[in-house]
Amino acid sequence: MDRFSWSSGLLEINETLVIQQRGVRLYDGDDKAKLDIGVALLSTHRLIWRDIKNHECCIAIPLSHIIFFEEQAAGIGKSAKIVIHLHPAPANKEPGPYQQSKYSYIKLSFKEHGQIEFYRRLTEEMTQKRWENTPVSQPIPTGTGSQAGRTRAVGIVGIERKIEEKRKETDKNISEAFEDLSKLMVKVKNILLCMFATAKEMVELSRSIANKIKEKQGDITEDETIRFKSYLLSMGIANPVTRETHGSGTHYHMQLAKQLGDMLQAPLEERGGMMALTEVYCLVNRARGMELLSPEDLVNACKMFESLKLPLRLRIFDSGVMVVQLQSHSEEEMIASALDNVSDKGSLTAEEFAKLLGLSVLLSKERLLLAEKMGHLCRDDSVEGLRFYPNLF
């Protein structure tokens, strides 16, 4: 403790506060110092301790006086500590709380934790040795007349000034970032517009190519022509129905329903006549490009299939699952297919049935549940999952 000198606690020019921690008690070697609990401040040049009640009681020691330091773990009823070993006190040392000490080390006892971060920052400062690169400048004389005072870039004022400078720098960086973001958004918008225009051209081109190919029946079969055309048209919808072009409300949903009727005919036939509404939503929005459709608009449009006498229908199962199916889709055939497959295999889960038919698990389960509802199947619901068997009763 005899290495410490009295201090005002104010930071010198070129000195920067690194970290401070409340609830720190000083030990002179293994003995408690005759000082109360205070605040430990680590700067780029010094280790400072200030009494938490009496701010005029402040002592400091240069970091250059430290030989090495180590951690001391907390124990039962004991706080974690940092043990700091010091060089002998120089002959020209300024006065401090202790004139002499039998110990060559001090301890910082952390009553309110924080010792891990304090130890890390102290390690960094001792490694970098910034006090050698930026020596503390002499105080700057100021004042008027014969009475010249002294001022320092110091204490709370110095800290507040640094915080204000940091805030201004942060505001500047944020402003620059938003300017860059605005420029980026303009570029992205232009790119998307170009992509949308290109997509329209590609769809029109796909229709033209498909028509030309279809005319050459001698070289390409009808099935190949249809398949190629479906691949080309899946790239997008040339003129999607939007609120901007068809207004809002019932008229918009009617036009949207008609477009969906044309678009979904082929995919439904390929998938056995039925698709979950979630699959329809993904398929439609992928084809519409940037003109995305909301789930609510999709449901409202699908509800108009029957009133517009389109070949599609929106169906809601007892479980709440919503599907779009062809009007010609036969429920009896669906039940018979489920019964035949279960009878052939002895029993099936929804996952196994989905693999057999190439359908989603959700739709496969709904088919099995429908067959069960009609009395053709029965279930075994166990820890292994839900399995369906032929109903022999």
Salt bridges, closest charged atoms under 4 A:
ASP2 OD1 - ARG3 NH1 2.69
GLU12 OE2 - ARG152 NH1 3.24
GLU15 OE2 - ARG46 NE 2.98
ASP30 OD1 - LYS107 NZ 2.91
ASP36 OD2 - LYS53 NZ 3.93
GLU70 OE2 - HIS85 NE2 3.06
GLU117 OE2 - ARG120 NH2 2.55
GLU117 OE2 - ARG121 NH1 3.61
GLU124 OE2 - ARG120 NH1 2.56
GLU124 OE1 - ARG121 NE 3.65
GLU125 OE2 - ARG130 NH2 2.64
GLU164 OE2 - ARG167 NH2 2.50
ASP171 OD2 - ARG167 NH1 2.78
ASP223 OD2 - ARG227 NH2 3.78
ASP297 OD1 - ARG243 NH2 2.70
ASP297 OD1 - HIS253 NE2 3.13
ASP318 OD2 - LYS373 NZ 2.75
GLU331 OE1 - ARG315 NH2 2.63
GLU352 OE2 - ARG387 NH2 3.31
GLU372 OE2 - ARG379 NE 2.77
